[in-house]
Amino acid sequence: MEQLGINLGFFLFQIFNFTVMAILLYAWAYKPIVRALENRRQKIAQSLEDARVAAEARANAEEEAAKILAEAQAEAARIVREATERAEAVAKEYRTAAEAEVAKARDAALAEVESERNRILADLRGQVAALAIAAAQKLIGEALDERRQHALINEFFSGVKSGKVVVLEDSDLKSESAIVTSALPLTPEEEAVIKQDVLARVGAQAITFRVDPNILGGLVIRVGDKVLDGSVAGKLESLRQSLK
């Protein structure tokens, strides 16, 4: 070693110093640095994991919020729809009730008007009969059989002669319902005769009586889709047609 110019003692001392320095550096520098780097790596990894978890939590929260918002909107729409339907149903009920009340009031008013009209026409029938008898007596200059005159006038207005409905003679009709129209209101006795005769000849179970001054006298009977016109207005129209 001396021939190479190397002092063995100094060389060994240098090796010892290097070894000690290496041990000291490993113990005091390398290991803390490695440990610090590892801690740093773990912290970064933990931070990344925390960030990933936070991102997932945020995404889940946003998804849950969107779901809750959609459910809330659907629920609100359902509530609004049900409220609208209830409001429409209530409005319809009130409207139907109001229309029913109006119809009821209208029918009552029409019935009252019809009743008053028939009462006036019934009074008029008696006045017409009295005037007709007075006119006939004045024309011939002598008193007539008043009972016979009343019978003729009643036949004129009721269309009933000798207890039979004139317009039903020689008719062969069958129906479950009939509508009888007279120029003036019929008396209960006349209605009873007409009901009996119509029931016997036509077989109708439901008979409705109406008043129409436009037919002047006699009766118009509708049986099913057939019309038996024995009215004075109908006879005058037939005469007018035959004279053309």
PyRosetta script that sets phi, psi and omega in degrees:
from pyrosetta import init, pose_from_sequence

init()
pose = pose_from_sequence("MEQLGINLGFFLFQIFNFTVMAILLYAWAYKPIVRALENRRQKIAQSLEDARVAAEARANAEEEAAKILAEAQAEAARIVREATERAEAVAKEYRTAAEAEVAKARDAALAEVESERNRILADLRGQVAALAIAAAQKLIGEALDERRQHALINEFFSGVKSGKVVVLEDSDLKSESAIVTSALPLTPEEEAVIKQDVLARVGAQAITFRVDPNILGGLVIRVGDKVLDGSVAGKLESLRQSLK")
pose.set_psi(1, -38.1)
pose.set_omega(1, 179.0)
pose.set_phi(2, -66.1)
pose.set_psi(2, -34.7)
pose.set_omega(2, 177.8)
pose.set_phi(3, -62.7)
pose.set_psi(3, -28.7)
pose.set_omega(3, 178.5)
pose.set_phi(4, -85.2)
pose.set_psi(4, -3.4)
pose.set_omega(4, 179.1)
pose.set_phi(5, 82.1)
pose.set_psi(5, 22.9)
pose.set_omega(5, -178.4)
pose.set_phi(6, -111.8)
pose.set_psi(6, 128.4)
pose.set_omega(6, 177.7)
pose.set_phi(7, -86.7)
pose.set_psi(7, 116.1)
pose.set_omega(7, -174.9)
pose.set_phi(8, -62.0)
pose.set_psi(8, -43.8)
pose.set_omega(8, -178.4)
pose.set_phi(9, -63.4)
pose.set_psi(9, -43.2)
pose.set_omega(9, 179.1)
pose.set_phi(10, -66.3)
pose.set_psi(10, -36.6)
pose.set_omega(10, 180.0)
pose.set_phi(11, -64.5)
pose.set_psi(11, -43.9)
pose.set_omega(11, 178.7)
pose.set_phi(12, -65.3)
pose.set_psi(12, -38.1)
pose.set_omega(12, 177.9)
pose.set_phi(13, -62.6)
pose.set_psi(13, -38.4)
pose.set_omega(13, 178.7)
pose.set_phi(14, -66.4)
pose.set_psi(14, -40.0)
pose.set_omega(14, 178.3)
pose.set_phi(15, -64.3)
pose.set_psi(15, -41.2)
pose.set_omega(15, 179.4)
pose.set_phi(16, -63.4)
pose.set_psi(16, -45.7)
pose.set_omega(16, 178.3)
pose.set_phi(17, -60.0)
pose.set_psi(17, -41.5)
pose.set_omega(17, -179.4)
pose.set_phi(18, -64.3)
pose.set_psi(18, -41.9)
pose.set_omega(18, 179.8)
pose.set_phi(19, -63.3)
pose.set_psi(19, -44.6)
pose.set_omega(19, 178.7)
pose.set_phi(20, -62.5)
pose.set_psi(20, -42.6)
pose.set_omega(20, -179.3)
pose.set_phi(21, -63.9)
pose.set_psi(21, -39.4)
pose.set_omega(21, 179.7)
pose.set_phi(22, -64.7)
pose.set_psi(22, -42.6)
pose.set_omega(22, 179.5)
pose.set_phi(23, -63.6)
pose.set_psi(23, -42.9)
pose.set_omega(23, -179.4)
pose.set_phi(24, -64.7)
pose.set_psi(24, -43.9)
pose.set_omega(24, 178.6)
pose.set_phi(25, -63.0)
pose.set_psi(25, -39.9)
pose.set_omega(25, 179.8)
pose.set_phi(26, -65.4)
pose.set_psi(26, -42.1)
pose.set_omega(26, -175.6)
pose.set_phi(27, -74.6)
pose.set_psi(27, -41.7)
pose.set_omega(27, -171.5)
pose.set_phi(28, -99.6)
pose.set_psi(28, -18.1)
pose.set_omega(28, -175.1)
pose.set_phi(29, -119.6)
pose.set_psi(29, -55.6)
pose.set_omega(29, -173.5)
pose.set_phi(30, -64.2)
pose.set_psi(30, -50.8)
pose.set_omega(30, -177.8)
pose.set_phi(31, -62.4)
pose.set_psi(31, -45.3)
pose.set_omega(31, 176.6)
pose.set_phi(32, -61.0)
pose.set_psi(32, -38.7)
pose.set_omega(32, 179.8)
pose.set_phi(33, -66.1)
pose.set_psi(33, -44.9)
pose.set_omega(33, 178.4)
pose.set_phi(34, -61.9)
pose.set_psi(34, -43.2)
pose.set_omega(34, 179.0)
pose.set_phi(35, -62.8)
pose.set_psi(35, -41.6)
pose.set_omega(35, 179.5)
pose.set_phi(36, -64.5)
pose.set_psi(36, -41.6)
pose.set_omega(36, 177.8)
pose.set_phi(37, -63.9)
pose.set_psi(37, -40.2)
pose.set_omega(37, 178.7)
pose.set_phi(38, -65.0)
pose.set_psi(38, -44.2)
pose.set_omega(38, 176.8)
pose.set_phi(39, -60.6)
pose.set_psi(39, -40.9)
pose.set_omega(39, 179.1)
pose.set_phi(40, -63.1)
pose.set_psi(40, -42.0)
pose.set_omega(40, 179.1)
pose.set_phi(41, -63.1)
pose.set_psi(41, -42.6)
pose.set_omega(41, 179.8)
pose.set_phi(42, -64.9)
pose.set_psi(42, -41.1)
pose.set_omega(42, 178.4)
pose.set_phi(43, -63.8)
pose.set_psi(43, -41.6)
pose.set_omega(43, 178.1)
pose.set_phi(44, -63.9)
pose.set_psi(44, -43.6)
pose.set_omega(44, 178.4)
pose.set_phi(45, -61.9)
pose.set_psi(45, -42.4)
pose.set_omega(45, 179.0)
pose.set_phi(46, -64.9)
pose.set_psi(46, -39.7)
pose.set_omega(46, 178.3)
pose.set_phi(47, -63.0)
pose.set_psi(47, -44.3)
pose.set_omega(47, 177.8)
pose.set_phi(48, -61.5)
pose.set_psi(48, -41.6)
pose.set_omega(48, 178.6)
pose.set_phi(49, -64.6)
pose.set_psi(49, -44.0)
pose.set_omega(49, 177.8)
pose.set_phi(50, -60.9)
pose.set_psi(50, -41.4)
pose.set_omega(50, 178.6)
pose.set_phi(51, -62.9)
pose.set_psi(51, -41.1)
pose.set_omega(51, 179.1)
pose.set_phi(52, -64.2)
pose.set_psi(52, -45.6)
pose.set_omega(52, 178.7)
pose.set_phi(53, -62.0)
pose.set_psi(53, -41.4)
pose.set_omega(53, 179.6)
pose.set_phi(54, -64.5)
pose.set_psi(54, -39.9)
pose.set_omega(54, 178.8)
pose.set_phi(55, -64.7)
pose.set_psi(55, -42.9)
pose.set_omega(55, 177.4)
pose.set_phi(56, -63.3)
pose.set_psi(56, -41.9)
pose.set_omega(56, 179.2)
pose.set_phi(57, -63.4)
pose.set_psi(57, -40.0)
pose.set_omega(57, 178.8)
pose.set_phi(58, -65.4)
pose.set_psi(58, -43.5)
pose.set_omega(58, 178.7)
pose.set_phi(59, -62.5)
pose.set_psi(59, -42.4)
pose.set_omega(59, 178.1)
pose.set_phi(60, -64.2)
pose.set_psi(60, -40.5)
pose.set_omega(60, 179.4)
pose.set_phi(61, -64.6)
pose.set_psi(61, -42.1)
pose.set_omega(61, 178.4)
pose.set_phi(62, -65.1)
pose.set_psi(62, -40.8)
pose.set_omega(62, 178.1)
pose.set_phi(63, -64.3)
pose.set_psi(63, -43.3)
pose.set_omega(63, 178.6)
pose.set_phi(64, -65.1)
pose.set_psi(64, -40.0)
pose.set_omega(64, 178.3)
pose.set_phi(65, -63.7)
pose.set_psi(65, -42.3)
pose.set_omega(65, 178.4)
pose.set_phi(66, -63.2)
pose.set_psi(66, -40.3)
pose.set_omega(66, 178.4)
pose.set_phi(67, -64.1)
pose.set_psi(67, -45.2)
pose.set_omega(67, 179.1)
pose.set_phi(68, -62.6)
pose.set_psi(68, -41.5)
pose.set_omega(68, 179.5)
pose.set_phi(69, -64.0)
pose.set_psi(69, -42.5)
pose.set_omega(69, 178.8)
pose.set_phi(70, -63.7)
pose.set_psi(70, -43.0)
pose.set_omega(70, 178.5)
pose.set_phi(71, -64.1)
pose.set_psi(71, -39.6)
pose.set_omega(71, 179.0)
pose.set_phi(72, -65.1)
pose.set_psi(72, -41.5)
pose.set_omega(72, 178.1)
pose.set_phi(73, -64.8)
pose.set_psi(73, -42.1)
pose.set_omega(73, 178.0)
pose.set_phi(74, -63.6)
pose.set_psi(74, -42.4)
pose.set_omega(74, 178.7)
pose.set_phi(75, -64.6)
pose.set_psi(75, -42.0)
pose.set_omega(75, 178.3)
pose.set_phi(76, -63.6)
pose.set_psi(76, -41.5)
pose.set_omega(76, 178.0)
pose.set_phi(77, -63.4)
pose.set_psi(77, -40.2)
pose.set_omega(77, 179.0)
pose.set_phi(78, -64.3)
pose.set_psi(78, -43.5)
pose.set_omega(78, 179.9)
pose.set_phi(79, -62.6)
pose.set_psi(79, -44.7)
pose.set_omega(79, 179.2)
pose.set_phi(80, -62.8)
pose.set_psi(80, -42.1)
pose.set_omega(80, -179.9)
pose.set_phi(81, -63.9)
pose.set_psi(81, -45.9)
pose.set_omega(81, 179.2)
pose.set_phi(82, -64.1)
pose.set_psi(82, -40.3)
pose.set_omega(82, 178.6)
pose.set_phi(83, -64.0)
pose.set_psi(83, -40.2)
pose.set_omega(83, 178.5)
pose.set_phi(84, -64.8)
pose.set_psi(84, -43.9)
pose.set_omega(84, 179.3)
pose.set_phi(85, -63.1)
pose.set_psi(85, -42.5)
pose.set_omega(85, 178.1)
pose.set_phi(86, -63.7)
pose.set_psi(86, -41.7)
pose.set_omega(86, 179.4)
pose.set_phi(87, -63.6)
pose.set_psi(87, -42.2)
pose.set_omega(87, 178.5)
pose.set_phi(88, -65.1)
pose.set_psi(88, -40.1)
pose.set_omega(88, 179.6)
pose.set_phi(89, -64.9)
pose.set_psi(89, -43.7)
pose.set_omega(89, 178.3)
pose.set_phi(90, -63.9)
pose.set_psi(90, -43.2)
pose.set_omega(90, 178.9)
pose.set_phi(91, -62.1)
pose.set_psi(91, -39.7)
pose.set_omega(91, 178.8)
pose.set_phi(92, -64.9)
pose.set_psi(92, -41.4)
pose.set_omega(92, 178.5)
pose.set_phi(93, -62.4)
pose.set_psi(93, -45.7)
pose.set_omega(93, 178.8)
pose.set_phi(94, -63.4)
pose.set_psi(94, -41.2)
pose.set_omega(94, -180.0)
pose.set_phi(95, -64.4)
pose.set_psi(95, -42.6)
pose.set_omega(95, 179.0)
pose.set_phi(96, -64.3)
pose.set_psi(96, -42.8)
pose.set_omega(96, 178.3)
pose.set_phi(97, -63.2)
pose.set_psi(97, -42.0)
pose.set_omega(97, 179.7)
pose.set_phi(98, -64.9)
pose.set_psi(98, -42.8)
pose.set_omega(98, 178.5)
pose.set_phi(99, -63.7)
pose.set_psi(99, -38.8)
pose.set_omega(99, 178.4)
pose.set_phi(100, -64.6)
pose.set_psi(100, -41.5)
pose.set_omega(100, 178.5)
pose.set_phi(101, -64.2)
pose.set_psi(101, -42.6)
pose.set_omega(101, 178.8)
pose.set_phi(102, -63.2)
pose.set_psi(102, -45.0)
pose.set_omega(102, 178.9)
pose.set_phi(103, -62.5)
pose.set_psi(103, -40.5)
pose.set_omega(103, 179.1)
pose.set_phi(104, -64.0)
pose.set_psi(104, -44.3)
pose.set_omega(104, 179.1)
pose.set_phi(105, -65.3)
pose.set_psi(105, -39.9)
pose.set_omega(105, 179.2)
pose.set_phi(106, -64.3)
pose.set_psi(106, -44.7)
pose.set_omega(106, 179.4)
pose.set_phi(107, -62.7)
pose.set_psi(107, -40.4)
pose.set_omega(107, 179.2)
pose.set_phi(108, -64.3)
pose.set_psi(108, -41.8)
pose.set_omega(108, 179.2)
pose.set_phi(109, -65.1)
pose.set_psi(109, -43.7)
pose.set_omega(109, 179.0)
pose.set_phi(110, -63.6)
pose.set_psi(110, -40.6)
pose.set_omega(110, 178.4)
pose.set_phi(111, -63.5)
pose.set_psi(111, -40.6)
pose.set_omega(111, 178.8)
pose.set_phi(112, -65.4)
pose.set_psi(112, -42.5)
pose.set_omega(112, 178.1)
pose.set_phi(113, -63.5)
pose.set_psi(113, -43.7)
pose.set_omega(113, 179.3)
pose.set_phi(114, -62.9)
pose.set_psi(114, -40.6)
pose.set_omega(114, 178.5)
pose.set_phi(115, -63.9)
pose.set_psi(115, -43.7)
pose.set_omega(115, 179.1)
pose.set_phi(116, -65.9)
pose.set_psi(116, -39.8)
pose.set_omega(116, 178.1)
pose.set_phi(117, -61.8)
pose.set_psi(117, -46.1)
pose.set_omega(117, 179.8)
pose.set_phi(118, -64.9)
pose.set_psi(118, -35.6)
pose.set_omega(118, 177.8)
pose.set_phi(119, -63.8)
pose.set_psi(119, -44.3)
pose.set_omega(119, 179.1)
pose.set_phi(120, -64.0)
pose.set_psi(120, -42.6)
pose.set_omega(120, 179.0)
pose.set_phi(121, -65.6)
pose.set_psi(121, -35.4)
pose.set_omega(121, 177.4)
pose.set_phi(122, -64.8)
pose.set_psi(122, -41.6)
pose.set_omega(122, 175.3)
pose.set_phi(123, -63.1)
pose.set_psi(123, -38.1)
pose.set_omega(123, -179.3)
pose.set_phi(124, -65.2)
pose.set_psi(124, -33.4)
pose.set_omega(124, -179.8)
pose.set_phi(125, -60.4)
pose.set_psi(125, -44.0)
pose.set_omega(125, 178.2)
pose.set_phi(126, -64.6)
pose.set_psi(126, -39.7)
pose.set_omega(126, 179.6)
pose.set_phi(127, -66.4)
pose.set_psi(127, -40.3)
pose.set_omega(127, 177.9)
pose.set_phi(128, -62.7)
pose.set_psi(128, -41.7)
pose.set_omega(128, 179.3)
pose.set_phi(129, -62.3)
pose.set_psi(129, -44.7)
pose.set_omega(129, 179.7)
pose.set_phi(130, -63.8)
pose.set_psi(130, -43.2)
pose.set_omega(130, 179.3)
pose.set_phi(131, -64.5)
pose.set_psi(131, -39.7)
pose.set_omega(131, -179.7)
pose.set_phi(132, -63.5)
pose.set_psi(132, -44.1)
pose.set_omega(132, -179.8)
pose.set_phi(133, -65.6)
pose.set_psi(133, -43.5)
pose.set_omega(133, 179.5)
pose.set_phi(134, -62.7)
pose.set_psi(134, -40.1)
pose.set_omega(134, 179.9)
pose.set_phi(135, -66.3)
pose.set_psi(135, -42.1)
pose.set_omega(135, 179.8)
pose.set_phi(136, -63.9)
pose.set_psi(136, -42.3)
pose.set_omega(136, 179.2)
pose.set_phi(137, -65.0)
pose.set_psi(137, -37.0)
pose.set_omega(137, 180.0)
pose.set_phi(138, -69.1)
pose.set_psi(138, -36.1)
pose.set_omega(138, -178.5)
pose.set_phi(139, -68.7)
pose.set_psi(139, -42.5)
pose.set_omega(139, -175.9)
pose.set_phi(140, -94.7)
pose.set_psi(140, -10.1)
pose.set_omega(140, 174.2)
pose.set_phi(141, 75.9)
pose.set_psi(141, 18.4)
pose.set_omega(141, 177.1)
pose.set_phi(142, -149.6)
pose.set_psi(142, 162.0)
pose.set_omega(142, -178.8)
pose.set_phi(143, -74.0)
pose.set_psi(143, 138.4)
pose.set_omega(143, 178.7)
pose.set_phi(144, -106.2)
pose.set_psi(144, 165.9)
pose.set_omega(144, 175.6)
pose.set_phi(145, -66.9)
pose.set_psi(145, 104.0)
pose.set_omega(145, -175.1)
pose.set_phi(146, -62.7)
pose.set_psi(146, -36.4)
pose.set_omega(146, 179.1)
pose.set_phi(147, -63.5)
pose.set_psi(147, -42.7)
pose.set_omega(147, 179.5)
pose.set_phi(148, -65.1)
pose.set_psi(148, -39.6)
pose.set_omega(148, 179.0)
pose.set_phi(149, -63.4)
pose.set_psi(149, -43.5)
pose.set_omega(149, 177.9)
pose.set_phi(150, -62.3)
pose.set_psi(150, -39.0)
pose.set_omega(150, 179.0)
pose.set_phi(151, -62.6)
pose.set_psi(151, -43.3)
pose.set_omega(151, 179.4)
pose.set_phi(152, -64.1)
pose.set_psi(152, -42.0)
pose.set_omega(152, 179.4)
pose.set_phi(153, -66.1)
pose.set_psi(153, -40.6)
pose.set_omega(153, 177.8)
pose.set_phi(154, -63.2)
pose.set_psi(154, -39.6)
pose.set_omega(154, 176.0)
pose.set_phi(155, -62.9)
pose.set_psi(155, -37.0)
pose.set_omega(155, -179.6)
pose.set_phi(156, -63.0)
pose.set_psi(156, -45.2)
pose.set_omega(156, -175.5)
pose.set_phi(157, -82.6)
pose.set_psi(157, -33.4)
pose.set_omega(157, -174.1)
pose.set_phi(158, -92.8)
pose.set_psi(158, -20.1)
pose.set_omega(158, -176.4)
pose.set_phi(159, 70.1)
pose.set_psi(159, 17.6)
pose.set_omega(159, -179.4)
pose.set_phi(160, -113.0)
pose.set_psi(160, 126.9)
pose.set_omega(160, 179.8)
pose.set_phi(161, -132.7)
pose.set_psi(161, 124.9)
pose.set_omega(161, -179.9)
pose.set_phi(162, 56.0)
pose.set_psi(162, 39.4)
pose.set_omega(162, 176.8)
pose.set_phi(163, 75.2)
pose.set_psi(163, 11.9)
pose.set_omega(163, 179.9)
pose.set_phi(164, -125.7)
pose.set_psi(164, 147.3)
pose.set_omega(164, 176.0)
pose.set_phi(165, -80.7)
pose.set_psi(165, 116.0)
pose.set_omega(165, -173.3)
pose.set_phi(166, -59.2)
pose.set_psi(166, -41.7)
pose.set_omega(166, -173.7)
pose.set_phi(167, -68.8)
pose.set_psi(167, -16.8)
pose.set_omega(167, -179.0)
pose.set_phi(168, -87.9)
pose.set_psi(168, -6.2)
pose.set_omega(168, -178.0)
pose.set_phi(169, -62.9)
pose.set_psi(169, 135.5)
pose.set_omega(169, 179.2)
pose.set_phi(170, 61.3)
pose.set_psi(170, 24.8)
pose.set_omega(170, 177.7)
pose.set_phi(171, -106.1)
pose.set_psi(171, 144.8)
pose.set_omega(171, -179.6)
pose.set_phi(172, -131.5)
pose.set_psi(172, 82.7)
pose.set_omega(172, -176.0)
pose.set_phi(173, -124.9)
pose.set_psi(173, 148.1)
pose.set_omega(173, 177.0)
pose.set_phi(174, -132.1)
pose.set_psi(174, 128.8)
pose.set_omega(174, 177.9)
pose.set_phi(175, -163.3)
pose.set_psi(175, 157.2)
pose.set_omega(175, 179.1)
pose.set_phi(176, -85.1)
pose.set_psi(176, -12.3)
pose.set_omega(176, -178.6)
pose.set_phi(177, -141.4)
pose.set_psi(177, 154.6)
pose.set_omega(177, 178.7)
pose.set_phi(178, -147.7)
pose.set_psi(178, 145.7)
pose.set_omega(178, 176.7)
pose.set_phi(179, -118.4)
pose.set_psi(179, 122.2)
pose.set_omega(179, -177.4)
pose.set_phi(180, -109.8)
pose.set_psi(180, 121.1)
pose.set_omega(180, -178.8)
pose.set_phi(181, -113.3)
pose.set_psi(181, 129.4)
pose.set_omega(181, 178.0)
pose.set_phi(182, -123.4)
pose.set_psi(182, 160.8)
pose.set_omega(182, -179.2)
pose.set_phi(183, -72.4)
pose.set_psi(183, -36.3)
pose.set_omega(183, 178.8)
pose.set_phi(184, -130.5)
pose.set_psi(184, 158.6)
pose.set_omega(184, -179.6)
pose.set_phi(185, -56.6)
pose.set_psi(185, 137.9)
pose.set_omega(185, 179.1)
pose.set_phi(186, -85.5)
pose.set_psi(186, 153.5)
pose.set_omega(186, 175.4)
pose.set_phi(187, -77.0)
pose.set_psi(187, 159.3)
pose.set_omega(187, 177.2)
pose.set_phi(188, -55.1)
pose.set_psi(188, -36.8)
pose.set_omega(188, 178.8)
pose.set_phi(189, -65.0)
pose.set_psi(189, -42.3)
pose.set_omega(189, 179.1)
pose.set_phi(190, -65.5)
pose.set_psi(190, -41.5)
pose.set_omega(190, 177.5)
pose.set_phi(191, -61.3)
pose.set_psi(191, -39.5)
pose.set_omega(191, 179.7)
pose.set_phi(192, -63.7)
pose.set_psi(192, -42.6)
pose.set_omega(192, 179.1)
pose.set_phi(193, -63.4)
pose.set_psi(193, -45.1)
pose.set_omega(193, -179.0)
pose.set_phi(194, -63.7)
pose.set_psi(194, -43.2)
pose.set_omega(194, 177.9)
pose.set_phi(195, -58.3)
pose.set_psi(195, -45.8)
pose.set_omega(195, -178.1)
pose.set_phi(196, -63.4)
pose.set_psi(196, -43.2)
pose.set_omega(196, -177.2)
pose.set_phi(197, -71.2)
pose.set_psi(197, -41.9)
pose.set_omega(197, 179.1)
pose.set_phi(198, -65.3)
pose.set_psi(198, -40.8)
pose.set_omega(198, 179.0)
pose.set_phi(199, -63.1)
pose.set_psi(199, -39.2)
pose.set_omega(199, -177.4)
pose.set_phi(200, -71.3)
pose.set_psi(200, -39.4)
pose.set_omega(200, -174.0)
pose.set_phi(201, -92.8)
pose.set_psi(201, -34.3)
pose.set_omega(201, -174.2)
pose.set_phi(202, -104.1)
pose.set_psi(202, -29.5)
pose.set_omega(202, -177.5)
pose.set_phi(203, 82.7)
pose.set_psi(203, 14.4)
pose.set_omega(203, -178.9)
pose.set_phi(204, -69.6)
pose.set_psi(204, 136.6)
pose.set_omega(204, 178.0)
pose.set_phi(205, -95.3)
pose.set_psi(205, -30.0)
pose.set_omega(205, -179.9)
pose.set_phi(206, -114.6)
pose.set_psi(206, 120.9)
pose.set_omega(206, -179.1)
pose.set_phi(207, -123.4)
pose.set_psi(207, 125.5)
pose.set_omega(207, -179.9)
pose.set_phi(208, -112.0)
pose.set_psi(208, 133.0)
pose.set_omega(208, 179.5)
pose.set_phi(209, -104.9)
pose.set_psi(209, 134.1)
pose.set_omega(209, 177.0)
pose.set_phi(210, -131.0)
pose.set_psi(210, 160.0)
pose.set_omega(210, -179.5)
pose.set_phi(211, -121.9)
pose.set_psi(211, 128.3)
pose.set_omega(211, 176.9)
pose.set_phi(212, -141.9)
pose.set_psi(212, 101.1)
pose.set_omega(212, -178.4)
pose.set_phi(213, -59.7)
pose.set_psi(213, -19.5)
pose.set_omega(213, -177.2)
pose.set_phi(214, -65.1)
pose.set_psi(214, -20.3)
pose.set_omega(214, -179.5)
pose.set_phi(215, -82.8)
pose.set_psi(215, -4.9)
pose.set_omega(215, 173.8)
pose.set_phi(216, 70.7)
pose.set_psi(216, -50.3)
pose.set_omega(216, 179.9)
pose.set_phi(217, -169.5)
pose.set_psi(217, 176.7)
pose.set_omega(217, -177.9)
pose.set_phi(218, 73.8)
pose.set_psi(218, -164.1)
pose.set_omega(218, -177.0)
pose.set_phi(219, -132.0)
pose.set_psi(219, 150.7)
pose.set_omega(219, 168.3)
pose.set_phi(220, -122.0)
pose.set_psi(220, 121.1)
pose.set_omega(220, -177.2)
pose.set_phi(221, -116.8)
pose.set_psi(221, 123.0)
pose.set_omega(221, 175.2)
pose.set_phi(222, -102.3)
pose.set_psi(222, 119.9)
pose.set_omega(222, 179.5)
pose.set_phi(223, -119.9)
pose.set_psi(223, 107.3)
pose.set_omega(223, -175.1)
pose.set_phi(224, 63.2)
pose.set_psi(224, -122.4)
pose.set_omega(224, 177.8)
pose.set_phi(225, -101.8)
pose.set_psi(225, 11.8)
pose.set_omega(225, 178.4)
pose.set_phi(226, -104.9)
pose.set_psi(226, 144.8)
pose.set_omega(226, 178.8)
pose.set_phi(227, -123.0)
pose.set_psi(227, 123.4)
pose.set_omega(227, 175.2)
pose.set_phi(228, -103.2)
pose.set_psi(228, 108.8)
pose.set_omega(228, -173.9)
pose.set_phi(229, -102.0)
pose.set_psi(229, 102.3)
pose.set_omega(229, 175.0)
pose.set_phi(230, -112.4)
pose.set_psi(230, 25.2)
pose.set_omega(230, -176.7)
pose.set_phi(231, -81.4)
pose.set_psi(231, 158.2)
pose.set_omega(231, 176.5)
pose.set_phi(232, -65.4)
pose.set_psi(232, -39.3)
pose.set_omega(232, 179.0)
pose.set_phi(233, -62.9)
pose.set_psi(233, -39.4)
pose.set_omega(233, 178.3)
pose.set_phi(234, -65.6)
pose.set_psi(234, -40.2)
pose.set_omega(234, 179.2)
pose.set_phi(235, -67.4)
pose.set_psi(235, -39.4)
pose.set_omega(235, 178.0)
pose.set_phi(236, -65.3)
pose.set_psi(236, -38.6)
pose.set_omega(236, 178.0)
pose.set_phi(237, -66.1)
pose.set_psi(237, -40.0)
pose.set_omega(237, 177.1)
pose.set_phi(238, -62.6)
pose.set_psi(238, -41.5)
pose.set_omega(238, 178.3)
pose.set_phi(239, -64.8)
pose.set_psi(239, -40.3)
pose.set_omega(239, 179.4)
pose.set_phi(240, -64.6)
pose.set_psi(240, -39.9)
pose.set_omega(240, 179.0)
pose.set_phi(241, -65.9)
pose.set_psi(241, -37.8)
pose.set_omega(241, -178.0)
pose.set_phi(242, -72.4)
pose.set_psi(242, -22.3)
pose.set_omega(242, -179.3)
pose.set_phi(243, -86.1)
pose.set_psi(243, -6.6)
pose.set_omega(243, -179.5)
pose.set_phi(244, -72.0)
pose.dump_pdb("model.pdb")
